[in-house]
């Protein structure tokens, strides 16, 4: 009986978390706002958008992964000693920012890798002092410029590329075709202030890309003659 009550409690907790995220999805979709997770003084944007090539379920799952990884890192590292930003796309976690040592870098990767539903970790953590890092506001401004540049690229669907900026470095994630990947990298690299561009794309085949193209509207039947 005790075991059954515990299991029910776990299931209920998961359901509440899922329902909360679904409520967040409704708010974000309606207002085109973003959810922000704070860790190490940095704001991590986790907006859920309708043009994303992940399913809604995958987007929600990635938000949950970001929460879990952030919580695990927060439990281990002192906030003043590291600057770590966590981004998840299709269960692939990207760690960016700065830590004091190689040991910290490796441990952060291991912590992220063992979290539920994480399939892979891309570790872009740099080693050094936090004093020389760009301010969060500078990175937010630069990320906004890159996102705006990507919106103006012919041949690149809007909303399919996730953009992360840390210390002037731009990281791109998404499910794109090979041509879209090159267009996105080129556009991001031409934005003033970008130090380098790192792409972690899942390259889709032409057949897979076709599934995301809008279906043509079916013609309405002509009204019957009276």
N, C-alpha and C positions, 0 to 999 in steps of 0.2 A: 504493500500500500504506500509506504514512504517513497519507494523507488518510482512508483507511478506518479505520485504527486510532484516529485522533482522533475521528471520528464515532462509532465504537463506544464510545469512552470517555465522550463526552458523553451518549449514550443510556443507558449503564450508570449514570452519575451521576444522571440524571433518574429512572431506575427506582429507585435506592437511596433518593433523596429521597422519592419517592412511597410506597415501601414503609415508610419511616420514619414518614411522616405517617399511613399506614394503621394502623401499630402504635400510634401516638399516639391515633388514633380509637378503637381497641379499648380502650385504657387509660382514656380519658376517658369513653367510653360506660359502661364497667363501674363506674367510680368516681365519675362525675358531677363530676370535678375539671376544672380548666382549665389550659391552657398559657399561660405568661406570657412576653412578649417585653419585654426591657428596652431603653429608649432615653431618653437624657437624664434618667435617674434615675426614670423612670415605668414602672409595670408595666401592660402592655396585655393584657387578657384575651382569649383566642381559643378559648374552649371550643367544642367541636363537640357538638351536641346533636341527639337524634333528633326533637324536636318542631319543629325549624327548618323553614321552608317552602322553604329551598334544598335541592337534592339534596346527598347526601354529597360527590359530586365537586366541587360548587360550594363547599361549606364548606372542603374541603381546598385548593381553588384560592385562596380568600380568605386562608387561613393563609399560603400561599406568597407571595401578593402582599404581605401585611403584612411578612413577612421581607425581601422584596426592597426594599421602600420604606424600611424601617428601616435596612437596610444602606447604601443609597444616601445617606440623610440622615446617617448616622453617619460616613461617609467624608468628608463635606463640612463638617459643623458640629462645632465643639468642644462636648463634652458640657456644659461649664459655662456656655455662652453661650445655650443654647436649651432649651426644654422642649416637645418635640413628641411627641404621641401619634398613632399611626397605627391606623386601623380600616378594614377592608374588608368590604363586604357586597355580594354579587352583582357583584363587580368594580368597585364604586364606592368610592373611597377617601375617607375623612374625615380631615382633618388638624386637630387641636385642640392648644391649648397657647399658648405665648408665644415670640416672637422679638424681637430688638432693633430691627429696622428693616423698612420696607416692602420693601426690596431682598431681605432674607432671607426674608420672607413669600412674595414672588413666586418666588424661586429654589427654595424648598422645594416649591411647587406644581408647578413645571416638572420638578423631579427626580422627583416622584411620578408625574406624567402620562406620562413616557416609559418607565416600568417595564413589563415584559412583562405582558400581560393586563389592564392598567388601562384601563377604559373612560371613567372620569370622575373628577374630583377635586373634592371639596367642601372649600374652604379656609376654615376657621374659626379660623385662627391670629390671635391678638391681638398687638399691638405694645406693648412696654413692658419694664419691669424684672421680673426673676424674683422679686424680693424680696417682692412683694405677693401672690404666688400662694398658694392654699390648699395645704396639705401633701397628699402623695399619700394618706396615711391618712385625711384628712378626706374627700377625694373618693371613696375606696373605700367608706367608711362611708355617704356620701350615695347613691352608686350602689346599694348594697345596700338602702337604704330604698326607693328608687324601684322596684327590681326586685320587692321584697316587695309594694309597693302595686299594681303591675301584675298580680301573681298573684291579687289579690283582686277584680279588676274583672270583673263579670258581662258576658258577651258578647265578652270578649277572650281568645282561646285562649292558653294558657300556652306560653311559650318562643318566640313568634313575633316578639317585639320585642327587638332588641339595644340595650342601654343603655350609653352612654359618659358619664362625668362628668369634666369638667376645670374646675377653679377654680369649682366650684359651678354650672356650666352643664351642663344635661342634654341630650344628643344622642340621638335615637331613630332607629333604622334598622330596616327589615324589609319584608316583603311582606304587606300588610294590606289589608282592605277600608276604604272611606271611613269607615264607622261605627267600626270598630276604631281607625282613626287618631285620630279625635276623642276616643274613650274613653281611649286611651293618653296623649295630650297633656294632657287634663284631669286625669287621675290623677297624672301626673308633676308638673304645676304646683302641685298641692295639697300636695306633700310639703314639710315644713318644712325650710328651708335652701336650697331650689332657687332660684337667681337667675333663670334663664330656661330655657325649653324650646325646642329647635330640632329639628324633625322632617325627616328625609330618607327618607320612605317611598316605596315603589313601591306605588301603589294598584291593587289587583286588582278585576276585575269580579266580579259575583255568580256568573257561570258559572265563573270561575277559582277562587273560594272554595269552590264546591261540590266541586271535585276534592280538596280537603284534608279534607273531612268524612269521619269514619270510616264505612266501609260497614257496613250492618246485617248481623248474623250470619245466615247462611242456616239455616233450620230443618232439624233432622235428620229424615230420613225415619222414619216409624213402623216398628217392627219387624214383620216379616211374621208373620201368624198361623200358628200351628203346626197 
